[in-house]
Amino acid sequence: MKIDMNLQSKKLELVQLILNTEKPSILSKVEAILKKEKASDWWDEISPEEKKAIEKGLAEADKGELIPHEEVMKEVRAKYHLDK
């Protein structure tokens, strides 16, 4: 909850700064940053190792090399001695 409040507080602070500025160049820069961030794809933000792992998993799924969820959960419960 504290993180959410800090985030909200930061947003309000930035809004106030934007409302108080009279410099079009600053507004243009803020706009460009926000548009760039909105346009970015999560795929471009992850590491090559993460991409490789995802691609490997998709290839395995395409070949039918899947483990049912129930089986995975059974193994996790056994490994970590968890009860249902």
PyMOL Python script that loads the backbone (N, CA, C, O; Angstrom):
from pymol import cmd

cmd.read_pdbstr("""\
ATOM      1  N   MET A   1       0.828  -1.193   0.000  1.00  0.00           N
ATOM      2  CA  MET A   1       0.000   0.000   0.000  1.00  0.00           C
ATOM      3  C   MET A   1       0.873   1.258   0.000  1.00  0.00           C
ATOM      4  O   MET A   1       0.539   2.247  -0.653  1.00  0.00           O
ATOM      5  N   LYS A   2       2.000   1.219   0.739  1.00  0.00           N
ATOM      6  CA  LYS A   2       2.879   2.379   0.805  1.00  0.00           C
ATOM      7  C   LYS A   2       3.446   2.716  -0.572  1.00  0.00           C
ATOM      8  O   LYS A   2       3.577   3.889  -0.924  1.00  0.00           O
ATOM      9  N   ILE A   3       3.780   1.694  -1.345  1.00  0.00           N
ATOM     10  CA  ILE A   3       4.312   1.917  -2.687  1.00  0.00           C
ATOM     11  C   ILE A   3       3.269   2.608  -3.551  1.00  0.00           C
ATOM     12  O   ILE A   3       3.596   3.531  -4.297  1.00  0.00           O
ATOM     13  N   ASP A   4       2.014   2.173  -3.458  1.00  0.00           N
ATOM     14  CA  ASP A   4       0.941   2.795  -4.230  1.00  0.00           C
ATOM     15  C   ASP A   4       0.780   4.267  -3.857  1.00  0.00           C
ATOM     16  O   ASP A   4       0.572   5.115  -4.724  1.00  0.00           O
ATOM     17  N   MET A   5       0.877   4.564  -2.561  1.00  0.00           N
ATOM     18  CA  MET A   5       0.753   5.947  -2.113  1.00  0.00           C
ATOM     19  C   MET A   5       1.925   6.781  -2.613  1.00  0.00           C
ATOM     20  O   MET A   5       1.736   7.926  -3.023  1.00  0.00           O
ATOM     21  N   ASN A   6       3.133   6.223  -2.585  1.00  0.00           N
ATOM     22  CA  ASN A   6       4.289   6.949  -3.097  1.00  0.00           C
ATOM     23  C   ASN A   6       4.150   7.209  -4.587  1.00  0.00           C
ATOM     24  O   ASN A   6       4.492   8.286  -5.074  1.00  0.00           O
ATOM     25  N   LEU A   7       3.648   6.217  -5.302  1.00  0.00           N
ATOM     26  CA  LEU A   7       3.450   6.369  -6.739  1.00  0.00           C
ATOM     27  C   LEU A   7       2.408   7.442  -7.021  1.00  0.00           C
ATOM     28  O   LEU A   7       2.611   8.295  -7.884  1.00  0.00           O
ATOM     29  N   GLN A   8       1.299   7.403  -6.300  1.00  0.00           N
ATOM     30  CA  GLN A   8       0.256   8.405  -6.485  1.00  0.00           C
ATOM     31  C   GLN A   8       0.766   9.796  -6.136  1.00  0.00           C
ATOM     32  O   GLN A   8       0.457  10.769  -6.823  1.00  0.00           O
ATOM     33  N   SER A   9       1.537   9.883  -5.077  1.00  0.00           N
ATOM     34  CA  SER A   9       2.107  11.159  -4.660  1.00  0.00           C
ATOM     35  C   SER A   9       3.040  11.704  -5.730  1.00  0.00           C
ATOM     36  O   SER A   9       3.014  12.898  -6.032  1.00  0.00           O
ATOM     37  N   LYS A  10       3.864  10.831  -6.305  1.00  0.00           N
ATOM     38  CA  LYS A  10       4.787  11.247  -7.361  1.00  0.00           C
ATOM     39  C   LYS A  10       4.014  11.717  -8.597  1.00  0.00           C
ATOM     40  O   LYS A  10       4.386  12.709  -9.224  1.00  0.00           O
ATOM     41  N   LYS A  11       2.954  11.014  -8.938  1.00  0.00           N
ATOM     42  CA  LYS A  11       2.137  11.418 -10.092  1.00  0.00           C
ATOM     43  C   LYS A  11       1.536  12.807  -9.881  1.00  0.00           C
ATOM     44  O   LYS A  11       1.565  13.650 -10.778  1.00  0.00           O
ATOM     45  N   LEU A  12       0.994  13.032  -8.689  1.00  0.00           N
ATOM     46  CA  LEU A  12       0.408  14.342  -8.391  1.00  0.00           C
ATOM     47  C   LEU A  12       1.456  15.441  -8.436  1.00  0.00           C
ATOM     48  O   LEU A  12       1.187  16.540  -8.921  1.00  0.00           O
ATOM     49  N   GLU A  13       2.641  15.152  -7.937  1.00  0.00           N
ATOM     50  CA  GLU A  13       3.736  16.117  -7.976  1.00  0.00           C
ATOM     51  C   GLU A  13       4.100  16.467  -9.419  1.00  0.00           C
ATOM     52  O   GLU A  13       4.309  17.634  -9.752  1.00  0.00           O
ATOM     53  N   LEU A  14       4.173  15.444 -10.268  1.00  0.00           N
ATOM     54  CA  LEU A  14       4.505  15.681 -11.676  1.00  0.00           C
ATOM     55  C   LEU A  14       3.408  16.453 -12.393  1.00  0.00           C
ATOM     56  O   LEU A  14       3.691  17.338 -13.200  1.00  0.00           O
ATOM     57  N   VAL A  15       2.171  16.124 -12.103  1.00  0.00           N
ATOM     58  CA  VAL A  15       1.048  16.858 -12.705  1.00  0.00           C
ATOM     59  C   VAL A  15       1.135  18.324 -12.315  1.00  0.00           C
ATOM     60  O   VAL A  15       0.944  19.204 -13.154  1.00  0.00           O
ATOM     61  N   GLN A  16       1.422  18.593 -11.044  1.00  0.00           N
ATOM     62  CA  GLN A  16       1.537  19.971 -10.576  1.00  0.00           C
ATOM     63  C   GLN A  16       2.665  20.701 -11.304  1.00  0.00           C
ATOM     64  O   GLN A  16       2.504  21.851 -11.712  1.00  0.00           O
ATOM     65  N   LEU A  17       3.801  20.031 -11.465  1.00  0.00           N
ATOM     66  CA  LEU A  17       4.920  20.648 -12.188  1.00  0.00           C
ATOM     67  C   LEU A  17       4.549  20.944 -13.639  1.00  0.00           C
ATOM     68  O   LEU A  17       4.904  21.994 -14.175  1.00  0.00           O
ATOM     69  N   ILE A  18       3.843  20.025 -14.262  1.00  0.00           N
ATOM     70  CA  ILE A  18       3.420  20.227 -15.650  1.00  0.00           C
ATOM     71  C   ILE A  18       2.446  21.394 -15.751  1.00  0.00           C
ATOM     72  O   ILE A  18       2.555  22.231 -16.647  1.00  0.00           O
ATOM     73  N   LEU A  19       1.502  21.441 -14.829  1.00  0.00           N
ATOM     74  CA  LEU A  19       0.523  22.534 -14.853  1.00  0.00           C
ATOM     75  C   LEU A  19       1.175  23.894 -14.621  1.00  0.00           C
ATOM     76  O   LEU A  19       0.698  24.905 -15.136  1.00  0.00           O
ATOM     77  N   ASN A  20       2.240  23.925 -13.866  1.00  0.00           N
ATOM     78  CA  ASN A  20       2.887  25.198 -13.535  1.00  0.00           C
ATOM     79  C   ASN A  20       3.925  25.658 -14.551  1.00  0.00           C
ATOM     80  O   ASN A  20       4.387  26.797 -14.483  1.00  0.00           O
ATOM     81  N   THR A  21       4.294  24.805 -15.480  1.00  0.00           N
ATOM     82  CA  THR A  21       5.323  25.214 -16.443  1.00  0.00           C
ATOM     83  C   THR A  21       4.719  26.053 -17.563  1.00  0.00           C
ATOM     84  O   THR A  21       3.579  25.847 -17.978  1.00  0.00           O
ATOM     85  N   GLU A  22       5.502  26.986 -18.026  1.00  0.00           N
ATOM     86  CA  GLU A  22       5.104  27.830 -19.156  1.00  0.00           C
ATOM     87  C   GLU A  22       6.035  27.586 -20.350  1.00  0.00           C
ATOM     88  O   GLU A  22       6.023  28.344 -21.319  1.00  0.00           O
ATOM     89  N   LYS A  23       6.836  26.527 -20.270  1.00  0.00           N
ATOM     90  CA  LYS A  23       7.818  26.244 -21.321  1.00  0.00           C
ATOM     91  C   LYS A  23       7.300  25.134 -22.230  1.00  0.00           C
ATOM     92  O   LYS A  23       7.230  23.976 -21.819  1.00  0.00           O
ATOM     93  N   PRO A  24       6.938  25.482 -23.464  1.00  0.00           N
ATOM     94  CA  PRO A  24       6.477  24.460 -24.405  1.00  0.00           C
ATOM     95  C   PRO A  24       7.502  23.363 -24.659  1.00  0.00           C
ATOM     96  O   PRO A  24       7.130  22.224 -24.941  1.00  0.00           O
ATOM     97  N   SER A  25       8.790  23.691 -24.563  1.00  0.00           N
ATOM     98  CA  SER A  25       9.829  22.685 -24.820  1.00  0.00           C
ATOM     99  C   SER A  25       9.788  21.582 -23.765  1.00  0.00           C
ATOM    100  O   SER A  25      10.010  20.414 -24.084  1.00  0.00           O
ATOM    101  N   ILE A  26       9.510  21.937 -22.530  1.00  0.00           N
ATOM    102  CA  ILE A  26       9.409  20.938 -21.468  1.00  0.00           C
ATOM    103  C   ILE A  26       8.198  20.046 -21.707  1.00  0.00           C
ATOM    104  O   ILE A  26       8.279  18.826 -21.564  1.00  0.00           O
ATOM    105  N   LEU A  27       7.077  20.659 -22.069  1.00  0.00           N
ATOM    106  CA  LEU A  27       5.874  19.876 -22.342  1.00  0.00           C
ATOM    107  C   LEU A  27       6.091  18.927 -23.507  1.00  0.00           C
ATOM    108  O   LEU A  27       5.614  17.793 -23.482  1.00  0.00           O
ATOM    109  N   SER A  28       6.811  19.383 -24.530  1.00  0.00           N
ATOM    110  CA  SER A  28       7.112  18.520 -25.672  1.00  0.00           C
ATOM    111  C   SER A  28       7.975  17.338 -25.266  1.00  0.00           C
ATOM    112  O   SER A  28       7.769  16.220 -25.739  1.00  0.00           O
ATOM    113  N   LYS A  29       8.941  17.584 -24.392  1.00  0.00           N
ATOM    114  CA  LYS A  29       9.815  16.507 -23.930  1.00  0.00           C
ATOM    115  C   LYS A  29       9.037  15.491 -23.094  1.00  0.00           C
ATOM    116  O   LYS A  29       9.210  14.284 -23.264  1.00  0.00           O
ATOM    117  N   VAL A  30       8.196  15.968 -22.208  1.00  0.00           N
ATOM    118  CA  VAL A  30       7.383  15.066 -21.383  1.00  0.00           C
ATOM    119  C   VAL A  30       6.466  14.238 -22.275  1.00  0.00           C
ATOM    120  O   VAL A  30       6.321  13.030 -22.087  1.00  0.00           O
ATOM    121  N   GLU A  31       5.851  14.900 -23.245  1.00  0.00           N
ATOM    122  CA  GLU A  31       4.961  14.199 -24.172  1.00  0.00           C
ATOM    123  C   GLU A  31       5.719  13.122 -24.946  1.00  0.00           C
ATOM    124  O   GLU A  31       5.222  12.007 -25.104  1.00  0.00           O
ATOM    125  N   ALA A  32       6.905  13.445 -25.422  1.00  0.00           N
ATOM    126  CA  ALA A  32       7.703  12.480 -26.191  1.00  0.00           C
ATOM    127  C   ALA A  32       8.081  11.276 -25.327  1.00  0.00           C
ATOM    128  O   ALA A  32       8.024  10.136 -25.788  1.00  0.00           O
ATOM    129  N   ILE A  33       8.463  11.527 -24.091  1.00  0.00           N
ATOM    130  CA  ILE A  33       8.824  10.430 -23.184  1.00  0.00           C
ATOM    131  C   ILE A  33       7.627   9.518 -22.959  1.00  0.00           C
ATOM    132  O   ILE A  33       7.748   8.296 -23.048  1.00  0.00           O
ATOM    133  N   LEU A  34       6.476  10.109 -22.669  1.00  0.00           N
ATOM    134  CA  LEU A  34       5.290   9.303 -22.382  1.00  0.00           C
ATOM    135  C   LEU A  34       4.812   8.526 -23.609  1.00  0.00           C
ATOM    136  O   LEU A  34       4.380   7.379 -23.487  1.00  0.00           O
ATOM    137  N   LYS A  35       4.888   9.138 -24.777  1.00  0.00           N
ATOM    138  CA  LYS A  35       4.483   8.427 -25.994  1.00  0.00           C
ATOM    139  C   LYS A  35       5.441   7.286 -26.312  1.00  0.00           C
ATOM    140  O   LYS A  35       5.017   6.215 -26.745  1.00  0.00           O
ATOM    141  N   LYS A  36       6.720   7.513 -26.098  1.00  0.00           N
ATOM    142  CA  LYS A  36       7.704   6.463 -26.346  1.00  0.00           C
ATOM    143  C   LYS A  36       7.477   5.294 -25.407  1.00  0.00           C
ATOM    144  O   LYS A  36       7.524   4.136 -25.824  1.00  0.00           O
ATOM    145  N   GLU A  37       7.231   5.593 -24.139  1.00  0.00           N
ATOM    146  CA  GLU A  37       6.994   4.553 -23.139  1.00  0.00           C
ATOM    147  C   GLU A  37       5.743   3.754 -23.479  1.00  0.00           C
ATOM    148  O   GLU A  37       5.730   2.530 -23.350  1.00  0.00           O
ATOM    149  N   LYS A  38       4.712   4.431 -23.906  1.00  0.00           N
ATOM    150  CA  LYS A  38       3.451   3.771 -24.251  1.00  0.00           C
ATOM    151  C   LYS A  38       3.631   2.874 -25.477  1.00  0.00           C
ATOM    152  O   LYS A  38       3.007   1.819 -25.579  1.00  0.00           O
ATOM    153  N   ALA A  39       4.476   3.297 -26.390  1.00  0.00           N
ATOM    154  CA  ALA A  39       4.669   2.550 -27.626  1.00  0.00           C
ATOM    155  C   ALA A  39       5.612   1.362 -27.460  1.00  0.00           C
ATOM    156  O   ALA A  39       5.659   0.485 -28.323  1.00  0.00           O
ATOM    157  N   SER A  40       6.361   1.323 -26.363  1.00  0.00           N
ATOM    158  CA  SER A  40       7.328   0.248 -26.215  1.00  0.00           C
ATOM    159  C   SER A  40       6.622  -1.072 -25.922  1.00  0.00           C
ATOM    160  O   SER A  40       5.579  -1.107 -25.270  1.00  0.00           O
ATOM    161  N   ASP A  41       7.200  -2.127 -26.404  1.00  0.00           N
ATOM    162  CA  ASP A  41       6.657  -3.471 -26.249  1.00  0.00           C
ATOM    163  C   ASP A  41       7.449  -4.187 -25.167  1.00  0.00           C
ATOM    164  O   ASP A  41       8.672  -4.061 -25.114  1.00  0.00           O
ATOM    165  N   TRP A  42       6.779  -4.928 -24.313  1.00  0.00           N
ATOM    166  CA  TRP A  42       7.464  -5.636 -23.225  1.00  0.00           C
ATOM    167  C   TRP A  42       8.550  -6.553 -23.765  1.00  0.00           C
ATOM    168  O   TRP A  42       9.564  -6.775 -23.103  1.00  0.00           O
ATOM    169  N   TRP A  43       8.347  -7.080 -24.950  1.00  0.00           N
ATOM    170  CA  TRP A  43       9.327  -7.990 -25.549  1.00  0.00           C
ATOM    171  C   TRP A  43      10.668  -7.285 -25.731  1.00  0.00           C
ATOM    172  O   TRP A  43      11.725  -7.899 -25.585  1.00  0.00           O
ATOM    173  N   ASP A  44      10.618  -6.005 -26.048  1.00  0.00           N
ATOM    174  CA  ASP A  44      11.844  -5.230 -26.242  1.00  0.00           C
ATOM    175  C   ASP A  44      12.544  -4.910 -24.918  1.00  0.00           C
ATOM    176  O   ASP A  44      13.705  -4.501 -24.907  1.00  0.00           O
ATOM    177  N   GLU A  45      11.849  -5.096 -23.830  1.00  0.00           N
ATOM    178  CA  GLU A  45      12.385  -4.742 -22.518  1.00  0.00           C
ATOM    179  C   GLU A  45      13.037  -5.916 -21.792  1.00  0.00           C
ATOM    180  O   GLU A  45      13.747  -5.706 -20.808  1.00  0.00           O
ATOM    181  N   ILE A  46      12.815  -7.142 -22.253  1.00  0.00           N
ATOM    182  CA  ILE A  46      13.359  -8.300 -21.549  1.00  0.00           C
ATOM    183  C   ILE A  46      14.721  -8.691 -22.115  1.00  0.00           C
ATOM    184  O   ILE A  46      15.089  -8.307 -23.225  1.00  0.00           O
ATOM    185  N   SER A  47      15.449  -9.454 -21.330  1.00  0.00           N
ATOM    186  CA  SER A  47      16.808  -9.843 -21.710  1.00  0.00           C
ATOM    187  C   SER A  47      16.797 -10.912 -22.802  1.00  0.00           C
ATOM    188  O   SER A  47      15.781 -11.574 -23.013  1.00  0.00           O
ATOM    189  N   PRO A  48      17.919 -11.079 -23.492  1.00  0.00           N
ATOM    190  CA  PRO A  48      18.015 -12.140 -24.503  1.00  0.00           C
ATOM    191  C   PRO A  48      17.781 -13.529 -23.906  1.00  0.00           C
ATOM    192  O   PRO A  48      17.204 -14.400 -24.558  1.00  0.00           O
ATOM    193  N   GLU A  49      18.229 -13.730 -22.671  1.00  0.00           N
ATOM    194  CA  GLU A  49      18.025 -15.023 -22.011  1.00  0.00           C
ATOM    195  C   GLU A  49      16.544 -15.295 -21.778  1.00  0.00           C
ATOM    196  O   GLU A  49      16.072 -16.417 -21.964  1.00  0.00           O
ATOM    197  N   GLU A  50      15.813 -14.255 -21.368  1.00  0.00           N
ATOM    198  CA  GLU A  50      14.373 -14.407 -21.153  1.00  0.00           C
ATOM    199  C   GLU A  50      13.656 -14.703 -22.470  1.00  0.00           C
ATOM    200  O   GLU A  50      12.756 -15.543 -22.520  1.00  0.00           O
ATOM    201  N   LYS A  51      14.057 -14.014 -23.525  1.00  0.00           N
ATOM    202  CA  LYS A  51      13.458 -14.255 -24.840  1.00  0.00           C
ATOM    203  C   LYS A  51      13.709 -15.696 -25.283  1.00  0.00           C
ATOM    204  O   LYS A  51      12.810 -16.367 -25.790  1.00  0.00           O
ATOM    205  N   LYS A  52      14.943 -16.159 -25.084  1.00  0.00           N
ATOM    206  CA  LYS A  52      15.301 -17.518 -25.484  1.00  0.00           C
ATOM    207  C   LYS A  52      14.469 -18.546 -24.714  1.00  0.00           C
ATOM    208  O   LYS A  52      14.004 -19.529 -25.291  1.00  0.00           O
ATOM    209  N   ALA A  53      14.281 -18.318 -23.408  1.00  0.00           N
ATOM    210  CA  ALA A  53      13.493 -19.240 -22.589  1.00  0.00           C
ATOM    211  C   ALA A  53      12.037 -19.268 -23.035  1.00  0.00           C
ATOM    212  O   ALA A  53      11.418 -20.331 -23.079  1.00  0.00           O
ATOM    213  N   ILE A  54      11.496 -18.114 -23.361  1.00  0.00           N
ATOM    214  CA  ILE A  54      10.108 -18.043 -23.833  1.00  0.00           C
ATOM    215  C   ILE A  54       9.971 -18.770 -25.167  1.00  0.00           C
ATOM    216  O   ILE A  54       9.044 -19.555 -25.364  1.00  0.00           O
ATOM    217  N   GLU A  55      10.897 -18.503 -26.075  1.00  0.00           N
ATOM    218  CA  GLU A  55      10.852 -19.153 -27.383  1.00  0.00           C
ATOM    219  C   GLU A  55      10.987 -20.669 -27.252  1.00  0.00           C
ATOM    220  O   GLU A  55      10.319 -21.416 -27.968  1.00  0.00           O
ATOM    221  N   LYS A  56      11.838 -21.118 -26.351  1.00  0.00           N
ATOM    222  CA  LYS A  56      12.003 -22.554 -26.112  1.00  0.00           C
ATOM    223  C   LYS A  56      10.694 -23.150 -25.601  1.00  0.00           C
ATOM    224  O   LYS A  56      10.266 -24.207 -26.064  1.00  0.00           O
ATOM    225  N   GLY A  57      10.063 -22.472 -24.649  1.00  0.00           N
ATOM    226  CA  GLY A  57       8.793 -22.949 -24.107  1.00  0.00           C
ATOM    227  C   GLY A  57       7.702 -23.009 -25.162  1.00  0.00           C
ATOM    228  O   GLY A  57       6.918 -23.958 -25.191  1.00  0.00           O
ATOM    229  N   LEU A  58       7.643 -22.010 -26.024  1.00  0.00           N
ATOM    230  CA  LEU A  58       6.642 -22.015 -27.096  1.00  0.00           C
ATOM    231  C   LEU A  58       6.891 -23.160 -28.086  1.00  0.00           C
ATOM    232  O   LEU A  58       5.950 -23.804 -28.548  1.00  0.00           O
ATOM    233  N   ALA A  59       8.164 -23.404 -28.405  1.00  0.00           N
ATOM    234  CA  ALA A  59       8.501 -24.499 -29.314  1.00  0.00           C
ATOM    235  C   ALA A  59       8.111 -25.844 -28.707  1.00  0.00           C
ATOM    236  O   ALA A  59       7.570 -26.711 -29.393  1.00  0.00           O
ATOM    237  N   GLU A  60       8.391 -26.009 -27.404  1.00  0.00           N
ATOM    238  CA  GLU A  60       8.008 -27.243 -26.726  1.00  0.00           C
ATOM    239  C   GLU A  60       6.489 -27.419 -26.720  1.00  0.00           C
ATOM    240  O   GLU A  60       5.984 -28.522 -26.930  1.00  0.00           O
ATOM    241  N   ALA A  61       5.777 -26.341 -26.481  1.00  0.00           N
ATOM    242  CA  ALA A  61       4.311 -26.401 -26.475  1.00  0.00           C
ATOM    243  C   ALA A  61       3.789 -26.771 -27.856  1.00  0.00           C
ATOM    244  O   ALA A  61       2.857 -27.564 -27.983  1.00  0.00           O
ATOM    245  N   ASP A  62       4.392 -26.195 -28.887  1.00  0.00           N
ATOM    246  CA  ASP A  62       3.980 -26.515 -30.260  1.00  0.00           C
ATOM    247  C   ASP A  62       4.179 -27.993 -30.583  1.00  0.00           C
ATOM    248  O   ASP A  62       3.436 -28.566 -31.380  1.00  0.00           O
ATOM    249  N   LYS A  63       5.192 -28.611 -29.954  1.00  0.00           N
ATOM    250  CA  LYS A  63       5.460 -30.034 -30.185  1.00  0.00           C
ATOM    251  C   LYS A  63       4.653 -30.919 -29.237  1.00  0.00           C
ATOM    252  O   LYS A  63       4.778 -32.143 -29.265  1.00  0.00           O
ATOM    253  N   GLY A  64       3.828 -30.296 -28.402  1.00  0.00           N
ATOM    254  CA  GLY A  64       3.023 -31.077 -27.467  1.00  0.00           C
ATOM    255  C   GLY A  64       3.774 -31.520 -26.233  1.00  0.00           C
ATOM    256  O   GLY A  64       3.296 -32.373 -25.486  1.00  0.00           O
ATOM    257  N   GLU A  65       4.946 -30.949 -26.011  1.00  0.00           N
ATOM    258  CA  GLU A  65       5.762 -31.326 -24.854  1.00  0.00           C
ATOM    259  C   GLU A  65       5.331 -30.484 -23.643  1.00  0.00           C
ATOM    260  O   GLU A  65       6.041 -29.579 -23.206  1.00  0.00           O
ATOM    261  N   LEU A  66       4.173 -30.808 -23.131  1.00  0.00           N
ATOM    262  CA  LEU A  66       3.596 -30.045 -22.032  1.00  0.00           C
ATOM    263  C   LEU A  66       3.452 -30.911 -20.788  1.00  0.00           C
ATOM    264  O   LEU A  66       3.318 -32.131 -20.880  1.00  0.00           O
ATOM    265  N   ILE A  67       3.481 -30.274 -19.633  1.00  0.00           N
ATOM    266  CA  ILE A  67       3.222 -30.966 -18.372  1.00  0.00           C
ATOM    267  C   ILE A  67       1.939 -30.362 -17.809  1.00  0.00           C
ATOM    268  O   ILE A  67       1.865 -29.148 -17.617  1.00  0.00           O
ATOM    269  N   PRO A  68       0.935 -31.184 -17.544  1.00  0.00           N
ATOM    270  CA  PRO A  68      -0.317 -30.645 -17.015  1.00  0.00           C
ATOM    271  C   PRO A  68      -0.103 -29.901 -15.693  1.00  0.00           C
ATOM    272  O   PRO A  68       0.744 -30.276 -14.882  1.00  0.00           O
ATOM    273  N   HIS A  69      -0.870 -28.866 -15.503  1.00  0.00           N
ATOM    274  CA  HIS A  69      -0.783 -28.034 -14.306  1.00  0.00           C
ATOM    275  C   HIS A  69      -0.892 -28.871 -13.033  1.00  0.00           C
ATOM    276  O   HIS A  69      -0.142 -28.667 -12.078  1.00  0.00           O
ATOM    277  N   GLU A  70      -1.817 -29.797 -13.033  1.00  0.00           N
ATOM    278  CA  GLU A  70      -2.028 -30.628 -11.847  1.00  0.00           C
ATOM    279  C   GLU A  70      -0.759 -31.401 -11.479  1.00  0.00           C
ATOM    280  O   GLU A  70      -0.434 -31.552 -10.301  1.00  0.00           O
ATOM    281  N   GLU A  71      -0.053 -31.887 -12.494  1.00  0.00           N
ATOM    282  CA  GLU A  71       1.172 -32.643 -12.245  1.00  0.00           C
ATOM    283  C   GLU A  71       2.269 -31.738 -11.679  1.00  0.00           C
ATOM    284  O   GLU A  71       2.983 -32.122 -10.752  1.00  0.00           O
ATOM    285  N   VAL A  72       2.394 -30.561 -12.231  1.00  0.00           N
ATOM    286  CA  VAL A  72       3.393 -29.606 -11.734  1.00  0.00           C
ATOM    287  C   VAL A  72       3.089 -29.266 -10.280  1.00  0.00           C
ATOM    288  O   VAL A  72       3.992 -29.254  -9.443  1.00  0.00           O
ATOM    289  N   MET A  73       1.833 -28.992  -9.977  1.00  0.00           N
ATOM    290  CA  MET A  73       1.462 -28.642  -8.606  1.00  0.00           C
ATOM    291  C   MET A  73       1.715 -29.802  -7.652  1.00  0.00           C
ATOM    292  O   MET A  73       2.123 -29.589  -6.510  1.00  0.00           O
ATOM    293  N   LYS A  74       1.478 -31.018  -8.110  1.00  0.00           N
ATOM    294  CA  LYS A  74       1.729 -32.198  -7.282  1.00  0.00           C
ATOM    295  C   LYS A  74       3.217 -32.282  -6.939  1.00  0.00           C
ATOM    296  O   LYS A  74       3.581 -32.556  -5.795  1.00  0.00           O
ATOM    297  N   GLU A  75       4.077 -32.044  -7.939  1.00  0.00           N
ATOM    298  CA  GLU A  75       5.520 -32.081  -7.716  1.00  0.00           C
ATOM    299  C   GLU A  75       5.966 -30.966  -6.772  1.00  0.00           C
ATOM    300  O   GLU A  75       6.824 -31.184  -5.916  1.00  0.00           O
ATOM    301  N   VAL A  76       5.394 -29.785  -6.923  1.00  0.00           N
ATOM    302  CA  VAL A  76       5.756 -28.657  -6.062  1.00  0.00           C
ATOM    303  C   VAL A  76       5.344 -28.949  -4.621  1.00  0.00           C
ATOM    304  O   VAL A  76       6.117 -28.723  -3.690  1.00  0.00           O
ATOM    305  N   ARG A  77       4.118 -29.454  -4.442  1.00  0.00           N
ATOM    306  CA  ARG A  77       3.658 -29.789  -3.096  1.00  0.00           C
ATOM    307  C   ARG A  77       4.552 -30.822  -2.433  1.00  0.00           C
ATOM    308  O   ARG A  77       4.862 -30.715  -1.246  1.00  0.00           O
ATOM    309  N   ALA A  78       4.967 -31.828  -3.204  1.00  0.00           N
ATOM    310  CA  ALA A  78       5.840 -32.876  -2.667  1.00  0.00           C
ATOM    311  C   ALA A  78       7.226 -32.324  -2.335  1.00  0.00           C
ATOM    312  O   ALA A  78       7.787 -32.633  -1.284  1.00  0.00           O
ATOM    313  N   LYS A  79       7.768 -31.518  -3.222  1.00  0.00           N
ATOM    314  CA  LYS A  79       9.115 -30.978  -3.041  1.00  0.00           C
ATOM    315  C   LYS A  79       9.189 -30.072  -1.812  1.00  0.00           C
ATOM    316  O   LYS A  79      10.153 -30.130  -1.047  1.00  0.00           O
ATOM    317  N   TYR A  80       8.165 -29.235  -1.627  1.00  0.00           N
ATOM    318  CA  TYR A  80       8.188 -28.260  -0.543  1.00  0.00           C
ATOM    319  C   TYR A  80       7.322 -28.660   0.650  1.00  0.00           C
ATOM    320  O   TYR A  80       7.076 -27.862   1.554  1.00  0.00           O
ATOM    321  N   HIS A  81       6.873 -29.900   0.633  1.00  0.00           N
ATOM    322  CA  HIS A  81       6.070 -30.461   1.740  1.00  0.00           C
ATOM    323  C   HIS A  81       4.861 -29.581   2.051  1.00  0.00           C
ATOM    324  O   HIS A  81       4.619 -29.217   3.201  1.00  0.00           O
ATOM    325  N   LEU A  82       4.118 -29.251   1.013  1.00  0.00           N
ATOM    326  CA  LEU A  82       2.931 -28.416   1.176  1.00  0.00           C
ATOM    327  C   LEU A  82       1.686 -29.291   1.179  1.00  0.00           C
ATOM    328  O   LEU A  82       1.584 -30.247   0.411  1.00  0.00           O
ATOM    329  N   ASP A  83       0.758 -28.960   2.034  1.00  0.00           N
ATOM    330  CA  ASP A  83      -0.529 -29.665   2.052  1.00  0.00           C
ATOM    331  C   ASP A  83      -1.497 -28.914   1.159  1.00  0.00           C
ATOM    332  O   ASP A  83      -1.315 -27.726   0.891  1.00  0.00           O
ATOM    333  N   LYS A  84      -2.517 -29.603   0.705  1.00  0.00           N
ATOM    334  CA  LYS A  84      -3.542 -28.944  -0.127  1.00  0.00           C
ATOM    335  C   LYS A  84      -4.325 -27.934   0.645  1.00  0.00           C
ATOM    336  O   LYS A  84      -5.221 -27.295   0.094  1.00  0.00           O
TER     337      LYS A  84
END
""", "prot")
cmd.dss("prot")
cmd.show_as("cartoon", "prot")
cmd.util.cbc("prot")
cmd.orient("prot")
